[in-house]
């Protein structure tokens, strides 16, 4: 059975029209016998909640520096708001879904990424055997909030791109699809790159062609490609087939997975 993991960005989640498009995409996959897992972001919703509480924040290397007070807000927002709303939308529009957090059953076991980032987690182990048993076109779609847990039970904020990448590897998916508010990966002239292999993407990172949030995504894509995921794409959520297609080697050397 083929598998697809969809990472839906927090900015894309702000639009009901986008959720409608993603719902249809999942329905199409399941109708073709392809199982779907979803990881979602939640940056804009977290920003709103932090502002309401008068909490300021900064980003380092595309990741949010996270304090203990912020962690409480992030967890309640991702699980009690964003995850709940996504699952409710799917269930009410013909896609059975069930919500999880990366903390459930130590799914995403983490260590602190750095002292500078605070309670931001670096994933060291993915415990996904139990999740594997739930993945089927006959079962609800697992929808995962990007939170992690440490060996001593401490909670961590995880970049959703990295959560999606590590889960895609652990679940041995055939394709990882990043749905964002961007049209794809852009070159130095700001033009969308239709396709790129791992070496080309690595060169773009080294030459600083990609930066900010897209840098984090590019590194997560490399991790997936180099650890068994055959194909990764980055596209605007409203048009998932027109973004940047990424694969380990060029199409001349490796046939792209058609999903």
Secondary structure, 3 states (H helix, E strand, C coil): CCEEEEEECCCHHHCHHHHHHHHHHHHHHHHCCCEEEEEECCHHHHHHHHHHCCCCCCEECCEECECHHHHHHHHHHHHHHHHHHHHHHHHHCCCCEEEEECCHHHCEEEEECCCCCECEEEEEEECCHHHHCCCCCCCCEEEEECEEEECCCCEEECCHHHHHHHHHHHCCCCEEEEEECCCCCECCCCCECCEEEHHHHHHHHHCCCCCHHHHHHHHHHHHHHCCCCCEEEEEEHHHCCCCEEEECCCCCCCCCCCC
